[in-house]
Amino acid sequence: MSPLASCCWSLARAGWTLLGLSMASAASMGGLAVEIVNQSEPVLCAEKDNVALAMAHPAVRSLRIEVAHPVYLAPNQPDQQQPDWTACDMSADPVHTASRPPRKAVIYREPGLWIVGHTFSSFWRPSVTTVRIGRRVEPDLHMLQVWLRRGGRAEEVLVLYPQDGYWRARPLTPPRTQPTAYGSSFLIGPIEQEGRPVVNLREVRFDPATRTFTLLFQSGGQATLKLTPGVKKTALDVAFDAPISNGPFAMLRSMYITEFNNDVARIAVRERGAKGWREDSIMKFDRATATDLWAGRLVPSRHNTSSPDMIFNGFSEQAASAARP
């Protein structure tokens, strides 16, 4: 066996071992089994989210989302984070010019935590969502970034696009490792199709004391999302004021072109009553009724190489998630 093949096999073998431990930890939470439907479609453009995993259940009122470093992450590993616009044509995308000049502003700051808001020159949707932090109200933000300071280094751990409801999260950076990439996105709330899946938000509020977002939906109702950052994983505990019974309440969005060019390549689900996990390629998976969902990679990709795996679990009929480590 060549040194390269031996290295790849060692990475894969370690990946399967660590993934098994991660799944065992997630499975211990139990929870409702929700419908998971794969709505993905093949594309050639690496900057288009063609992966869509929709989650639905008429009684879910809380869940946990976790982002964890890929099993192959190691210090000094080559990490490709540049976009790949090969075979991409965005000329038909909607364009809405912003009502104010482009800007970047710190809209909240305290020792160890600050929120940065961005207004772009244009966005694919009109600006209808208001962001509120304390007494400060921002009506035209296209992107929010949550930054933390740890060990003398600033790290961005969470991004929200208020005008279409897309989130990205990542764990804190391990020692001796460069800051990692974002990858897959997720949606929380009543999901609607408007050219692509979106969540229409009327207002977003943030409570710095508890690191909790409150999402007010345009269709009515609301949800909270509490951020708990960590090096091994960053957790996001979600609670709805009422179940979303007429469609998906959450969706994972990502991209897959090939096994070597993707942000997510594999999926594993823990189905109710099954003796083990069911695993598959992300594009071959169809649907499942499951208590746990893992989506990620076992070997490096040339696109966002260090981007995290994503886990959805802890689905519950209770209004608020129980305290978890």
N, C-alpha and C positions, 0 to 999 in steps of 0.2 A: 504494500500500500504506500502511495506517495506521501511525503510530508504534508502536502496541502489536503489530500483526502483524509489523512489521519487527523489533521486539525479540525476539519469540518465535521468528521464523525464524532470527535470529542465534544465539540460545541453542541451538536445535536443531542448526544447522549446526556450531557449535563442539562441541556434545555428540557428534555423530557422529564428528568428527575425533579428539577426545580418546579416545572409546571405542575407535576403531580402533587407536590407539596402545596403549591398555591391553590390548586383545585380542592384539595382536602380541607384546607382552611376555610375556603369559601363555602364549601358544602356543609360545614358544621352549622351554618346559620339557618338552614332550612328555609321556610317561607312558602308563599303561594307559588304555584306553577302558572306561568303566564304564556300566552301565545307569542312565539317569535317567528316572524315571517321574513324571508329574505327577498327583498325587492331590488337586488343588485342587477346591473346590466353591464356588458362588456363595453369598454371604450379604449381609445388609443392615447388620449391626453392624460398625463399624470397629474395635472392640476385640476381635474374635474372629479368631484365626489361621485363615484359610480356605485359605491357600496352603500346599501341601505338595509339595516336590520330593524324592523319595526316591532315594538313590544306593546301588547294590548291585554287588558283584563278589566272587566266592568267594576271590580271592587277594590283595585289597588289604590292605597292612599299614601304609601311610603315605599322607598327603596333606597339602596346604597349603590353608588357608582365608585369604583376604585380604579386608579391608574397606577400601574407598576412598571418599573424598568424592565425591558426585555431581558430574557434569561442570558443572552450572550453579551450583555454590556460589560465592558472591561476598560480599565484605564488605558489611555493612549490608543484606543481603537479608532481607526478611520471612521469619520462621521460625516456623511454627505447630507447637508441641510439646505442646499441651494434648490430653488424650484426648477422644474423640468418642463419647458413649454413646447417640447417636441410634439407635433401633430395636434396642436391646440389652436382652435379658432373660436375666439370669444366675441367676434364682431356682432353676433345676433343677440348678445345679452342686453337686458334693459339697462339704461343709464339714467340716473336721477341726479341732477346737479345739486350740490349742497346749498343751503340758504345762507351760509356764511363761509368766509375763506377757510382753507385748510388750517388746522391748528393741532397742536399737541399740548396738553395742559395737565398738571397735577391737580386733581380735583379733591383729593383728600390726602393728608399726610399726618403721621404720628411716628414716633420712634419704632422702627422695625416693620412698618406697614405703610404703603401708600398706593393710591389708585390713580392711574393715568388714563385720561380720556383722549380719543383721537376723533377729529372730523376730517374726512377725506374730501377731495374736490368733487367726487361723485361716488355713488354707491348704486348697487343694482336694485335697491328698493327705496321708496321715499322715507324720509325721517318722520316717524309718527310716535316713536317711543321716547318717553321722558325718563331720565335717570335722576334719582334723588338720594343724596347722602346728607343726613342732617338737614340743615336749612338750605343747603346748596341744591339748586335744580338746574339740570343741563338738558335742553330739549333736542339737540341735534348731534348726538354722539353716534359714531359708527362703530367704535370699538372701545372696550374697557379692558385695562390690564391691571391685575393684582400683583404687586411686587412685595416681597419680603426681604428683610436684611438678616443674614445669618452668618456668623463667623467673619464679619467684615466684608461679606460679599452680597450684593443685591441679586435676587433671583425672581424672575417672573414665573408665577405658578398657575395662573388662571387667566383666560381671555373670554370675554363675552362680546358678541356682536348684537347689540340690543334691537337693531332694526329687522333682523330675521330670526333671532333666537338661538343662534349657534354658539356652543361653548367648546373650548379646548382646555385641557388641564394636563399637568405633568408633575411628577414627584420632585422633591428636592434633590439636588445633585449629590451623588455619593462623593466621598473623599477622593482626591487625586483624579477627578474626572472633570472634563469640560462640561459646561451647561448643555443639557440635552435638548432635543428637538420636540416640537409639538408634532402631532400626527392626526389621528382620528378625531372627529368632532362628535358631539352629541346634542340632541334636542330634548327638552323637558317641557311638557305641557300638551295641550290639544294641537295635534299636528295637522296642518292643512297643506294642500298641494297648490302652489302658486308659481308654476314654472319649475320648481323644485320643492322638496318638503321644507316648511317653515313653521315657526311658532310665532303668532302675532301677539306681541306684548304691548300693553298700554303704558305700563310704567315698571321701572326696575328700582328697587330700594336696597340700600346696603347698610347694615348695622356693623360698624367696625368692632364694637365691643365683643360681639359673638361671631364675627366673620360670617354673617348670614345674609344672603340675598333673599328678598321677597319679590316674586314675579306676579304682576297683575295682568291677567290675560284680557285681550280685547273682547273675547266672547263671554267673559265673566269667569269668576273664580280666581284662585290664586294658589301659589306654591311657595315653599321656602327651600333654599338650598344652602346648607351649612358646610363650609370649607374646613377640613382638618388636614393640613399639609404634613408630609412626612418624607423621610429619605427612602424607606422601603416602598411606601405607597402614599398617595394622596387620596383621601376619602371625601366624598360629597354625599351628604345625607339629604335626601329629598323627601318632602312631605307635601301632600295636596290637601286643600281644605275640603275637597269633595272628589270622589272618583271621576275619572274621565271614561265614561261608559260608551261613547259613540265613536271610538277610534283609538289609535295608538296614543299612549301617554308618554312614550320615550322612543328615541330612535338613535342608533349608532350610524354615523356617516363617515365614510372613509374612501380610500382609493386602492384599486388593484389593477395593474396592467399585466404583469407577469410575476412569476415566483421570485424574480430577482429585482423587480421594480414595483413596490407597493408600500402602503402604510399599514395594511393588515392582510395576512395571507391564510391564516388558519382560524377555525372556530371550534369551540368545544361547549357542549351543553349538558347539564345534569337534568335528565328528564325524571318526572315524578315516578317513583317506584322502580326505576332502572337500577341494575346492579353495578353499573359503571357509567363513566362519562361517554358520550358519543362525540367523536371528533371527525372533522372533515375539512377539505379545502373551502375557503370562503365562497368561491364561485359555484361550487357543487352543492353546497348546503341548500336545503329547500325550506323546511319549517320544523318547529318542535314546540312541545308544551313542556316548559322547563322552569326549574327554580333558580338556576344559575346559568350565566352566559359569560364565557371568556372569548375574547377575540384579540389576536396578536400575531406574533411571528416567532419562529424557532431558530431561524438563521438570518443573518444580516441582509438588508435590502440596500440598494444604491440610492433609495429615496428616503429622506428622513430616517437615517439608519438607527438613531438612538430613540426614536419616538416610542412612547409607552404602550404596553398592552392595556386592554380595558376589560373590566369585570362589572357585570350588573347582577345584583343579587339582593337578598333581604326583602323581597317583595312582600308587602303586608297589607292587611285590611285596616290596621291601626293608623290613626291620624298622624302619629309621630314615630319615627324609628327609635327603638330602644338604644340605650347607650352602648357603644361598641368600642373595642380597642383600636 
